[in-house]
Amino acid sequence: MTALPELTTDLYLAGSWTRGGAGTFTTVDPSTGEELAEIAAASGADVDTAVAAATDALRGAWAAVPPSGKGALLNRLADLVERDTGILAALESYDMGGLYGLGTMMFVPNLVASLRYYAGWADKINGETLPTDGYLGRPTFAYTRREPIGVVAAIVPWNAPLMILGWKLAPALAAGNTVIVKPAEDASLSILHLGRLIEEAGFPAGTVQILPGLGEVTGEALATHRGVRKVSFTGSTEVGRRILVNSATDFKHTTLELGGKSPQIVFADADLDRAVAGVAMGLFTNSGEVCAAGTRVLVHRSRYDAVLDGLAAAAAAQIVGNPFDSATTMGPLVNRVQRDRVLGYVEKGVAEGARLVAGGGREDGPGFFVRPTVFAGTNDQVIAREEIFGPVGVVIPFDDDAEAVALANDSAYGLAATLWTRDLARAHTTAAQVHAGAVAINGWSPLAPQLPWGGVKASGIGRELGYAGILANTEAKTVTVVL
């Protein structure tokens, strides 16, 4: 067991650490159910202070930092994150139950990679020169500038807080914006420690601020504040829809990465061993608390029984337990409410007639553990329609490629999809037909800062990462000179 690091529990507001005006809230260790810390909660007045400080930095100290200097600060922050990898990963494991090894190998390194990628973009954000037919018979010289949007509110989920914050924070800063971060109540500690590193790196006061608090208070105040010009939110479709509606009041920019019910399609020609292992990864990684979790497993009927048996074996082989134990492959769910919600879906699956192949209950003992669960079912059952956000998958047969695509697209969501096939033509043809923001072939959900990420339909609007992340954090201004 890695010792609990020193905790930061205050707001990082206007360059200082301070208690919030809305009291405190409690964060709990999901492995034990025991209280970890009381964290300061930001009030509406704290949000007003943060927006004023962010606006001052946007027009003053942060604006004065040249593009190469912004890149240097992002690289400096990346160095500090690398230095504190163990601390940051441990904080996430204690706070939200993710595997410590997953934190050190994926979540924290992905944050570092995002910071370094966008550090490289900071002095390379260009406009265009544009030819025109002239103006009233006179020639023109026309060009565009890409300018920062302004104050950005980054509202971060609890399932991979540091990694997902990196997708929001790094491009926004590289583009010259200032950022106010709202961590999730269930996973604030790692982001608050990151605030210490932001301060140590030397970012001007007000450039980045961190306001933990309740969603209905702090999050709502940020999402509706007229001084906030963009909201970047990752979370539930329900909350994302409310943010989008509220954004119409003052025409805020939004980037919304929302729920998912991602299909994994196993074609008859797939490498079965590789496919089963990859599908299991898509079901059970991070206890299934992944927006891109591949929880609808569509399998050609000729391989259906083999895949079902393989996934049942994979579920049985999972070692559920302490996230700091190197032998553990699946930790707890984030809290009691989420555990009970997932178990409720298991009960619904059984009640609707899906066949329970593996798992199906909670683990004995303290903490919020659920057994990895596999159903044999159909695409019209609730467990195949609604996002469960836990280690529960349903395996569904299909007879031909057209049916596979139809089943994949028969969903309210469209975040990601995975195709398992040896046929290159089938892979590219199907990738074009599936309604999803990202399609992976022979590998579940590869992520990299260079690759745009986001969904369609109820999975959200807008993109993070890649050059799309720069475009999403800047506005084009046209300048025309009549010569």
Secondary structure, DSSP 8 states (H G I E B T S, - for coil): ---------SEEETTEEE--TT-EEEEEETTTTEEEEEEE---HHHHHHHHHHHHHHHHTHHHHS-HHHHHHHHHHHHHHHHHTHHHHHHHHHHHH---HHHIIIIIHHHHHHHHHHHHHHTT-----EE----BTTB-EEEEEEEEE--EEEEE--SSSHHHHHHHHHHHHHHTT-EEEEE-BTTB-HHHHHHHHHHHHHT--TTSEEE----IIIIIHHHHH-TT--EEEEES-HHHHHHHHHHHTTTT-EEEEE-----EEEE-TTS-HHHHHHHHHHHHHGGGG--TT---EEEEEGGGHHHHHHHHHHHHHH--BS-TTSTT-SB---SSHHHHHHHHHHHHHHHHTT-EEEE--SB-SSSS--B--EEEE--TTSHHHHS---SSEEEEEEESSHHHHHHHHHSSSEESEEEEE-S-HHHHHHHHHHS--SEEEESSS----TTS-B--EETTEES-BSHHHHHHTTEEEEEEEEE-
